[in-house]
């Protein structure tokens, strides 16, 4: 069974995924890193050159492929849940953990990250987070087997929460 981490960017998926994989002796797979590897471009370059739809198509291919693996820790991109078939593929052989974070926490964590292109292109940074999170929250809730709040918790505390829920 795979461990699948979902949540908005900056929720802690990558950091928790690395520590969790090390603790459990599992391989970590980042869907975003796999996309970058396949496209031979950074995410901002992919989006600028080919658009979000192309990016999402690559993401769907990777989610489908990961469903056939076992004993992985999968760190998904924040929008992987936007396509129902991605969620179905990841849940086929995985337990899904939604790492939830407040707008305030997300803003602090990703404020200086230049590898995350704007999702709307028209709103302020905080407004974008609020609006996109509001849109995605029901999708995260529907996909999650377990929800873990990440605000004011260390990576080790979050890893312990996942392990306890397993």
C-alpha positions in Angstrom: 0.0 0.0 0.0 1.3 3.5 -0.9 1.1 6.5 1.3 -0.2 9.5 -0.7 0.2 13.0 0.5 -2.2 15.7 -0.9 -2.7 19.3 0.0 -2.1 22.8 -1.2 1.4 23.9 -2.1 3.3 24.8 1.0 1.3 22.4 3.2 4.4 20.4 4.0 4.0 17.4 1.6 7.6 17.4 0.4 9.2 17.8 3.8 6.9 15.2 5.4 7.3 12.9 2.4 11.1 12.9 2.7 11.2 12.3 6.4 8.4 9.7 6.2 10.0 7.7 3.4 13.3 7.7 5.3 11.6 6.6 8.5 9.7 3.8 6.8 12.4 2.7 4.4 10.3 3.5 1.4 11.0 5.3 -1.9 9.7 8.8 -2.2 8.2 9.9 -5.5 7.2 13.5 -6.1 4.8 13.9 -9.0 6.1 17.4 -9.6 9.7 16.2 -9.8 8.6 13.4 -12.2 6.9 16.0 -14.4 10.0 18.2 -14.5 12.1 15.1 -15.3 9.9 14.1 -18.2 9.4 17.6 -19.7 13.1 18.6 -19.2 11.8 22.0 -18.0 10.9 23.6 -14.7 7.3 23.9 -13.8 7.2 27.6 -14.5 8.7 26.9 -18.0 6.3 24.1 -18.7 3.3 26.3 -17.8 4.6 29.3 -19.7 5.4 27.3 -22.9 2.7 24.7 -23.0 0.0 25.8 -20.4 -1.6 24.3 -17.3 -3.6 21.7 -19.3 -0.4 20.1 -20.7 1.1 20.1 -17.1 -2.1 18.5 -15.8 -2.0 15.9 -18.6 1.6 14.9 -17.5 0.5 14.8 -13.9 -2.4 12.4 -14.8 0.0 10.1 -16.7 2.2 9.9 -13.6 -0.7 9.3 -11.2 -1.9 6.5 -13.4 1.6 4.9 -13.5 2.1 5.2 -9.7 -1.1 3.3 -9.1 0.7 0.1 -10.2 3.5 0.5 -7.6 3.5 -0.5 -4.0 5.2 0.7 -0.8 5.9 4.3 -2.1 5.5 7.6 -0.4 3.9 9.8 -3.0 4.2 13.6 -2.7 1.6 15.0 -5.1 1.3 18.4 -6.6 -1.3 20.6 -5.0 -3.6 20.3 -8.0 -3.5 16.6 -8.5 -6.9 16.3 -6.9 -8.5 18.5 -9.6 -9.0 15.5 -11.9 -11.1 12.8 -10.4 -9.3 10.0 -12.3 -6.0 11.1 -10.6 -7.6 10.6 -7.2 -9.1 7.2 -8.3 -5.7 6.1 -9.5 -3.9 7.1 -6.3 -6.5 5.5 -4.1 -6.4 2.3 -6.0 -3.3 1.2 -4.0 -2.9 4.0 -1.6 -4.0 5.6 1.6 -4.5 9.4 1.1 -3.4 11.9 3.7 -4.5 15.5 3.3 -2.0 17.8 4.9 -4.1 20.9 5.6 -2.7 24.3 6.3 -4.2 27.8 6.8 -3.8 30.6 4.3 -1.5 32.3 6.8 0.8 29.3 7.2 0.9 28.7 3.4 1.8 32.3 2.8 4.7 32.1 5.3 6.0 28.8 3.8 5.9 29.7 0.1 6.2 33.4 0.0 9.7 33.4 -1.7 9.4 30.3 -3.8 10.0 31.1 -7.5 9.3 27.6 -8.7 5.6 27.8 -8.2 3.9 29.7 -11.0 0.7 31.7 -10.3 -2.4 29.6 -10.6 -4.6 32.6 -11.5 -2.2 35.2 -12.9 -4.4 38.0 -11.9 -4.7 38.1 -8.1 -2.5 39.1 -5.3 -0.5 36.3 -3.7 -2.7 36.0 -0.6 -6.0 36.4 -2.6 -4.9 33.7 -4.9 -4.1 31.3 -2.0 -7.5 32.1 -0.4 -9.5 31.6 -3.7 -7.7 28.5 -4.9 -7.8 26.9 -1.4 -11.5 27.6 -1.2 -12.1 26.0 -4.5 -9.9 22.9 -3.8 -10.9 22.3 -0.1 -14.0 20.2 -1.0 -11.8 18.1 -3.4 -9.1 17.6 -0.8 -11.8 16.5 1.7 -13.4 14.1 -0.8 -10.1 12.5 -1.7 -8.6 12.2 1.8 -8.8 9.1 3.9 -7.2 11.1 6.8 -6.8 14.9 7.4 -3.8 16.2 9.3 -3.6 19.9 10.2 0.0 21.1 9.7 -0.2 24.6 11.3 2.2 25.0 14.2 3.4 21.4 14.0 7.0 20.2 13.3 7.8 17.8 10.5 8.5 15.1 13.0 5.1 15.7 14.6 3.4 15.4 11.2 5.4 12.2 10.4 4.3 10.7 13.7 0.6 11.6 12.9 0.8 9.8 9.6 2.5 6.7 11.2 -0.1 6.6 13.9 -2.9 6.7 11.4 -1.4 3.9 9.3 
